[in-house]
């Protein structure tokens, strides 16, 4: 585990070929292109070949050994890596006891490769295989996970990092930090949790790996998710045996933070350090300094920290829940803080997308929207139903757009919980296209608030638009954006 964790955490400088994952060069001139294909189909870089295996395995969370499902034998799975413009072929095999799928979260790839069974890509049956083949047009900190029931609340997640050849990257280390809420093998199974939510009368048990009392009181204005988890993890480790990342005092590190949780928003801070946020969901923002940031499920933030001398806790507090996840950053001597140690900057006012502006050159082309559509978020705990525009997914009327149009989504949250709303295959800009808001693909919409986003319809197909709370999505909080011809 030690070697794996070191490989995982340390120093992916340069092209990412040092990952120990199969990758090989290819001749861009030989890659197929089509004049009808969207931006995402044009390869300008290398061909990279990877293998990926979903399987039942046993992992050590840091003193607690659990049986779970994962990509390979680690959680998170090994990162995949490419450079924007590369063609990526992933030979995927499914050794799980049931069908699954792989969705490439944040990659604006061809619709047929998006990994949503019944909409874009066939599911891969137990024992089956699927050959993914796509071009990655957009750089950034991305990841992948199943789009299949509640499988994401097991260990099936891994980073997908896409480097930007135009970005200098002035930092000494790059560390990927994947946050997760964990129940599999410690508490109830995701399916048991869902069954409990669906049969609840609203009183709730509040037990470990069960209903979250905070979620129940969420009806009165709190906002802590629907599920209580026995453990919270950074890079697959509990706080009692954390991932430890090494550097030298004064070095600059780029943190690539991914929230792979099913039901947990995290507040994250590095003890004694500011975080200089540089990207969200892969898009550059005007660098913005904060003591602490809040990250919803499916969101990604990149931040630079300049390290002091000592041993520092990087803490992730599950929002509205009890518990703590942490990693350690060691640059020198000093005692290791206790697992329960809570950096004081966790209590500072957290940065969210509101505080960010698009970096120069990252705004969408300025345009007034050709179409404006509403996305009304609502739901209830008893019965356990979550809806978009008054309908669960099986009853939904998809949003529509035409290729080339600029579309506006008016997201209105009429519930007392935050919902991370994720759009597949595209980004959007918060506020006006061409304006000052950040580009993102997942936005954490606060309770009883509205957020307008504009998108450019440059990748035809049928695309999921959904809440990235796995239990909300499963309970119906999904719709689609379908291209009309
Ligand atoms: Cu939700």
Boltz pocket constraint, residues with backbone or C-beta under 6 A from the ligand:
constraints:
  - pocket:
      binder: B
      contacts: [[A, 386], [A, 418], [A, 419], [A, 420], [A, 467], [A, 468], [A, 469], [A, 472], [A, 473], [A, 477]]
      max_distance: 6.0
